[in-house]
Amino acid sequence: MGSPLLLLADEPTSALDAERSEAIVQLLAEVTREFGTATLMITHDLEQLALTQGSWRMVDGRLEE
C-alpha cells in the first residue's frame, strides 16, 4: 500500500453483516491512526457514522455537514 496520505473506501461493508461491518470500520480507523492517513469512506449505512470522527451527506450533488 505504500504510504498514502488518503485512503478511499467506497462502500467497504456493503455486503457484510452488522458485526463484520463494525469490525471493518474499526480496522479502517486503526489503520488511519497507525499510519497517519486520512480515510474517506462512502457508505449508505448510517449506523456506521457513530464510529467516525466526522460525516458529510450528499444531497442533490452537494455536500452537507
Backbone as XML, in Angstrom:
<?xml version="1.0"?>
<chain id="A" units="angstrom">
  <residue number="1" name="MET">
    <atom name="N" x="0.819" y="-1.181" z="0.000"/>
    <atom name="CA" x="0.000" y="0.000" z="0.000"/>
    <atom name="C" x="0.867" y="1.250" z="0.000"/>
  </residue>
  <residue number="2" name="GLY">
    <atom name="N" x="2.124" y="1.150" z="0.380"/>
    <atom name="CA" x="2.959" y="2.346" z="0.421"/>
    <atom name="C" x="2.599" y="3.226" z="1.593"/>
  </residue>
  <residue number="3" name="SER">
    <atom name="N" x="2.722" y="4.522" z="1.403"/>
    <atom name="CA" x="2.405" y="5.489" z="2.457"/>
    <atom name="C" x="1.462" y="6.563" z="1.922"/>
  </residue>
  <residue number="4" name="PRO">
    <atom name="N" x="0.225" y="6.206" z="1.651"/>
    <atom name="CA" x="-0.702" y="7.195" z="1.087"/>
    <atom name="C" x="-1.099" y="8.244" z="2.122"/>
  </residue>
  <residue number="5" name="LEU">
    <atom name="N" x="-1.424" y="9.417" z="1.652"/>
    <atom name="CA" x="-1.957" y="10.456" z="2.524"/>
    <atom name="C" x="-3.450" y="10.286" z="2.724"/>
  </residue>
  <residue number="6" name="LEU">
    <atom name="N" x="-4.100" y="9.623" z="1.754"/>
    <atom name="CA" x="-5.551" y="9.453" z="1.785"/>
    <atom name="C" x="-5.919" y="8.042" z="1.359"/>
  </residue>
  <residue number="7" name="LEU">
    <atom name="N" x="-6.764" y="7.394" z="2.132"/>
    <atom name="CA" x="-7.286" y="6.073" z="1.815"/>
    <atom name="C" x="-8.758" y="6.230" z="1.447"/>
  </residue>
  <residue number="8" name="LEU">
    <atom name="N" x="-9.118" y="5.823" z="0.244"/>
    <atom name="CA" x="-10.512" y="5.903" z="-0.201"/>
    <atom name="C" x="-11.163" y="4.541" z="-0.034"/>
  </residue>
  <residue number="9" name="ALA">
    <atom name="N" x="-12.317" y="4.491" z="0.629"/>
    <atom name="CA" x="-13.037" y="3.238" z="0.863"/>
    <atom name="C" x="-14.489" y="3.439" z="0.426"/>
  </residue>
  <residue number="10" name="ASP">
    <atom name="N" x="-14.813" y="2.936" z="-0.749"/>
    <atom name="CA" x="-16.153" y="3.108" z="-1.309"/>
    <atom name="C" x="-17.011" y="1.896" z="-0.965"/>
  </residue>
  <residue number="11" name="GLU">
    <atom name="N" x="-17.934" y="2.085" z="-0.036"/>
    <atom name="CA" x="-18.841" y="1.016" z="0.420"/>
    <atom name="C" x="-18.075" y="-0.255" z="0.830"/>
  </residue>
  <residue number="12" name="PRO">
    <atom name="N" x="-17.102" y="-0.140" z="1.742"/>
    <atom name="CA" x="-16.295" y="-1.310" z="2.105"/>
    <atom name="C" x="-17.066" y="-2.398" z="2.856"/>
  </residue>
  <residue number="13" name="THR">
    <atom name="N" x="-18.262" y="-2.088" z="3.321"/>
    <atom name="CA" x="-19.022" y="-3.060" z="4.113"/>
    <atom name="C" x="-20.373" y="-3.388" z="3.493"/>
  </residue>
  <residue number="14" name="SER">
    <atom name="N" x="-20.549" y="-3.095" z="2.223"/>
    <atom name="CA" x="-21.876" y="-3.194" z="1.599"/>
    <atom name="C" x="-22.496" y="-4.589" z="1.629"/>
  </residue>
  <residue number="15" name="ALA">
    <atom name="N" x="-21.704" y="-5.646" z="1.591"/>
    <atom name="CA" x="-22.265" y="-6.997" z="1.548"/>
    <atom name="C" x="-22.005" y="-7.775" z="2.842"/>
  </residue>
  <residue number="16" name="LEU">
    <atom name="N" x="-21.729" y="-7.051" z="3.927"/>
    <atom name="CA" x="-21.384" y="-7.710" z="5.185"/>
    <atom name="C" x="-22.484" y="-7.549" z="6.225"/>
  </residue>
  <residue number="17" name="ASP">
    <atom name="N" x="-22.498" y="-8.470" z="7.183"/>
    <atom name="CA" x="-23.447" y="-8.350" z="8.286"/>
    <atom name="C" x="-22.968" y="-7.257" z="9.246"/>
  </residue>
  <residue number="18" name="ALA">
    <atom name="N" x="-23.801" y="-6.902" z="10.201"/>
    <atom name="CA" x="-23.510" y="-5.780" z="11.107"/>
    <atom name="C" x="-22.221" y="-5.990" z="11.893"/>
  </residue>
  <residue number="19" name="GLU">
    <atom name="N" x="-21.985" y="-7.193" z="12.372"/>
    <atom name="CA" x="-20.788" y="-7.480" z="13.177"/>
    <atom name="C" x="-19.519" y="-7.305" z="12.340"/>
  </residue>
  <residue number="20" name="ARG">
    <atom name="N" x="-19.512" y="-7.858" z="11.140"/>
    <atom name="CA" x="-18.342" y="-7.738" z="10.258"/>
    <atom name="C" x="-18.158" y="-6.295" z="9.790"/>
  </residue>
  <residue number="21" name="SER">
    <atom name="N" x="-19.249" y="-5.599" z="9.532"/>
    <atom name="CA" x="-19.168" y="-4.206" z="9.116"/>
    <atom name="C" x="-18.484" y="-3.358" z="10.178"/>
  </residue>
  <residue number="22" name="GLU">
    <atom name="N" x="-18.889" y="-3.541" z="11.428"/>
    <atom name="CA" x="-18.280" y="-2.789" z="12.523"/>
    <atom name="C" x="-16.793" y="-3.108" z="12.637"/>
  </residue>
  <residue number="23" name="ALA">
    <atom name="N" x="-16.425" y="-4.362" z="12.488"/>
    <atom name="CA" x="-15.020" y="-4.761" z="12.566"/>
    <atom name="C" x="-14.195" y="-4.094" z="11.454"/>
  </residue>
  <residue number="24" name="ILE">
    <atom name="N" x="-14.754" y="-4.019" z="10.248"/>
    <atom name="CA" x="-14.044" y="-3.392" z="9.131"/>
    <atom name="C" x="-13.867" y="-1.900" z="9.372"/>
  </residue>
  <residue number="25" name="VAL">
    <atom name="N" x="-14.913" y="-1.231" z="9.843"/>
    <atom name="CA" x="-14.827" y="0.209" z="10.100"/>
    <atom name="C" x="-13.817" y="0.481" z="11.215"/>
  </residue>
  <residue number="26" name="GLN">
    <atom name="N" x="-13.801" y="-0.342" z="12.243"/>
    <atom name="CA" x="-12.820" y="-0.178" z="13.313"/>
    <atom name="C" x="-11.401" y="-0.422" z="12.804"/>
  </residue>
  <residue number="27" name="LEU">
    <atom name="N" x="-11.222" y="-1.399" z="11.922"/>
    <atom name="CA" x="-9.921" y="-1.661" z="11.322"/>
    <atom name="C" x="-9.456" y="-0.462" z="10.493"/>
  </residue>
  <residue number="28" name="LEU">
    <atom name="N" x="-10.352" y="0.115" z="9.714"/>
    <atom name="CA" x="-10.009" y="1.314" z="8.946"/>
    <atom name="C" x="-9.583" y="2.450" z="9.873"/>
  </residue>
  <residue number="29" name="ALA">
    <atom name="N" x="-10.266" y="2.613" z="10.993"/>
    <atom name="CA" x="-9.912" y="3.656" z="11.964"/>
    <atom name="C" x="-8.530" y="3.395" z="12.563"/>
  </residue>
  <residue number="30" name="GLU">
    <atom name="N" x="-8.233" y="2.143" z="12.874"/>
    <atom name="CA" x="-6.916" y="1.786" z="13.423"/>
    <atom name="C" x="-5.803" y="2.066" z="12.417"/>
  </residue>
  <residue number="31" name="VAL">
    <atom name="N" x="-6.023" y="1.673" z="11.167"/>
    <atom name="CA" x="-5.027" y="1.906" z="10.118"/>
    <atom name="C" x="-4.809" y="3.399" z="9.925"/>
  </residue>
  <residue number="32" name="THR">
    <atom name="N" x="-5.891" y="4.166" z="9.958"/>
    <atom name="CA" x="-5.815" y="5.616" z="9.818"/>
    <atom name="C" x="-4.938" y="6.217" z="10.910"/>
  </residue>
  <residue number="33" name="ARG">
    <atom name="N" x="-5.165" y="5.809" z="12.151"/>
    <atom name="CA" x="-4.363" y="6.319" z="13.274"/>
    <atom name="C" x="-2.916" y="5.853" z="13.181"/>
  </residue>
  <residue number="34" name="GLU">
    <atom name="N" x="-2.721" y="4.566" z="12.943"/>
    <atom name="CA" x="-1.379" y="3.975" z="12.944"/>
    <atom name="C" x="-0.473" y="4.588" z="11.875"/>
  </residue>
  <residue number="35" name="PHE">
    <atom name="N" x="-1.003" y="4.830" z="10.697"/>
    <atom name="CA" x="-0.183" y="5.314" z="9.594"/>
    <atom name="C" x="-0.322" y="6.818" z="9.349"/>
  </residue>
  <residue number="36" name="GLY">
    <atom name="N" x="-1.124" y="7.501" z="10.164"/>
    <atom name="CA" x="-1.300" y="8.937" z="9.991"/>
    <atom name="C" x="-1.940" y="9.289" z="8.659"/>
  </residue>
  <residue number="37" name="THR">
    <atom name="N" x="-2.865" y="8.450" z="8.243"/>
    <atom name="CA" x="-3.535" y="8.599" z="6.958"/>
    <atom name="C" x="-4.963" y="9.090" z="7.177"/>
  </residue>
  <residue number="38" name="ALA">
    <atom name="N" x="-5.450" y="9.897" z="6.292"/>
    <atom name="CA" x="-6.863" y="10.271" z="6.316"/>
    <atom name="C" x="-7.639" y="9.202" z="5.552"/>
  </residue>
  <residue number="39" name="THR">
    <atom name="N" x="-8.829" y="8.870" z="6.013"/>
    <atom name="CA" x="-9.667" y="7.885" z="5.327"/>
    <atom name="C" x="-10.991" y="8.526" z="4.967"/>
  </residue>
  <residue number="40" name="LEU">
    <atom name="N" x="-11.360" y="8.386" z="3.719"/>
    <atom name="CA" x="-12.653" y="8.842" z="3.235"/>
    <atom name="C" x="-13.464" y="7.595" z="2.913"/>
  </residue>
  <residue number="41" name="MET">
    <atom name="N" x="-14.532" y="7.377" z="3.669"/>
    <atom name="CA" x="-15.364" y="6.191" z="3.489"/>
    <atom name="C" x="-16.748" y="6.611" z="3.013"/>
  </residue>
  <residue number="42" name="ILE">
    <atom name="N" x="-17.176" y="6.016" z="1.927"/>
    <atom name="CA" x="-18.519" y="6.252" z="1.409"/>
    <atom name="C" x="-19.396" y="5.108" z="1.897"/>
  </residue>
  <residue number="43" name="THR">
    <atom name="N" x="-20.562" y="5.431" z="2.462"/>
    <atom name="CA" x="-21.458" y="4.389" z="2.958"/>
    <atom name="C" x="-22.908" y="4.872" z="2.916"/>
  </residue>
  <residue number="44" name="HIS">
    <atom name="N" x="-23.801" y="3.917" z="2.806"/>
    <atom name="CA" x="-25.227" y="4.200" z="2.935"/>
    <atom name="C" x="-25.736" y="3.739" z="4.306"/>
  </residue>
  <residue number="45" name="ASP">
    <atom name="N" x="-24.867" y="3.112" z="5.090"/>
    <atom name="CA" x="-25.219" y="2.568" z="6.397"/>
    <atom name="C" x="-25.004" y="3.638" z="7.468"/>
  </residue>
  <residue number="46" name="LEU">
    <atom name="N" x="-26.063" y="4.307" z="7.865"/>
    <atom name="CA" x="-25.961" y="5.409" z="8.817"/>
    <atom name="C" x="-25.505" y="4.972" z="10.203"/>
  </residue>
  <residue number="47" name="GLU">
    <atom name="N" x="-25.652" y="3.704" z="10.545"/>
    <atom name="CA" x="-25.199" y="3.212" z="11.847"/>
    <atom name="C" x="-23.683" y="3.319" z="11.979"/>
  </residue>
  <residue number="48" name="GLN">
    <atom name="N" x="-22.968" y="3.293" z="10.875"/>
    <atom name="CA" x="-21.513" y="3.386" z="10.917"/>
    <atom name="C" x="-21.023" y="4.783" z="11.267"/>
  </residue>
  <residue number="49" name="LEU">
    <atom name="N" x="-21.886" y="5.778" z="11.178"/>
    <atom name="CA" x="-21.477" y="7.149" z="11.468"/>
    <atom name="C" x="-21.020" y="7.319" z="12.912"/>
  </residue>
  <residue number="50" name="ALA">
    <atom name="N" x="-21.553" y="6.518" z="13.811"/>
    <atom name="CA" x="-21.165" y="6.604" z="15.220"/>
    <atom name="C" x="-19.694" y="6.241" z="15.418"/>
  </residue>
  <residue number="51" name="LEU">
    <atom name="N" x="-19.114" y="5.522" z="14.465"/>
    <atom name="CA" x="-17.726" y="5.075" z="14.578"/>
    <atom name="C" x="-16.750" y="6.018" z="13.886"/>
  </residue>
  <residue number="52" name="THR">
    <atom name="N" x="-17.225" y="7.146" z="13.376"/>
    <atom name="CA" x="-16.368" y="8.055" z="12.621"/>
    <atom name="C" x="-16.110" y="9.351" z="13.380"/>
  </residue>
  <residue number="53" name="GLN">
    <atom name="N" x="-15.118" y="10.101" z="12.927"/>
    <atom name="CA" x="-14.824" y="11.399" z="13.534"/>
    <atom name="C" x="-15.689" y="12.512" z="12.964"/>
  </residue>
  <residue number="54" name="GLY">
    <atom name="N" x="-16.180" y="12.316" z="11.780"/>
    <atom name="CA" x="-16.997" y="13.336" z="11.149"/>
    <atom name="C" x="-17.732" y="12.744" z="9.966"/>
  </residue>
  <residue number="55" name="SER">
    <atom name="N" x="-18.759" y="13.444" z="9.535"/>
    <atom name="CA" x="-19.508" y="12.920" z="8.399"/>
    <atom name="C" x="-20.113" y="14.060" z="7.600"/>
  </residue>
  <residue number="56" name="TRP">
    <atom name="N" x="-20.314" y="13.795" z="6.339"/>
    <atom name="CA" x="-20.978" y="14.710" z="5.432"/>
    <atom name="C" x="-21.993" y="13.909" z="4.651"/>
  </residue>
  <residue number="57" name="ARG">
    <atom name="N" x="-23.017" y="14.553" z="4.221"/>
    <atom name="CA" x="-24.082" y="13.918" z="3.454"/>
    <atom name="C" x="-24.142" y="14.561" z="2.083"/>
  </residue>
  <residue number="58" name="MET">
    <atom name="N" x="-24.361" y="13.759" z="1.066"/>
    <atom name="CA" x="-24.531" y="14.316" z="-0.267"/>
    <atom name="C" x="-26.018" y="14.361" z="-0.589"/>
  </residue>
  <residue number="59" name="VAL">
    <atom name="N" x="-26.501" y="15.558" z="-0.884"/>
    <atom name="CA" x="-27.905" y="15.769" z="-1.227"/>
    <atom name="C" x="-27.947" y="16.536" z="-2.543"/>
  </residue>
  <residue number="60" name="ASP">
    <atom name="N" x="-28.548" y="15.937" z="-3.535"/>
    <atom name="CA" x="-28.660" y="16.570" z="-4.853"/>
    <atom name="C" x="-27.312" y="17.051" z="-5.375"/>
  </residue>
  <residue number="61" name="GLY">
    <atom name="N" x="-26.266" y="16.226" z="-5.181"/>
    <atom name="CA" x="-24.948" y="16.538" z="-5.699"/>
    <atom name="C" x="-24.144" y="17.547" z="-4.895"/>
  </residue>
  <residue number="62" name="ARG">
    <atom name="N" x="-24.646" y="17.928" z="-3.702"/>
    <atom name="CA" x="-23.941" y="18.890" z="-2.847"/>
    <atom name="C" x="-23.655" y="18.255" z="-1.497"/>
  </residue>
  <residue number="63" name="LEU">
    <atom name="N" x="-22.469" y="18.574" z="-0.956"/>
    <atom name="CA" x="-22.098" y="18.057" z="0.356"/>
    <atom name="C" x="-22.690" y="18.918" z="1.454"/>
  </residue>
  <residue number="64" name="GLU">
    <atom name="N" x="-23.240" y="18.261" z="2.476"/>
    <atom name="CA" x="-23.761" y="18.949" z="3.661"/>
    <atom name="C" x="-23.132" y="18.315" z="4.878"/>
  </residue>
  <residue number="65" name="GLU">
    <atom name="N" x="-22.767" y="19.142" z="5.852"/>
    <atom name="CA" x="-22.214" y="18.610" z="7.104"/>
    <atom name="C" x="-23.304" y="18.114" z="7.999"/>
  </residue>
</chain>
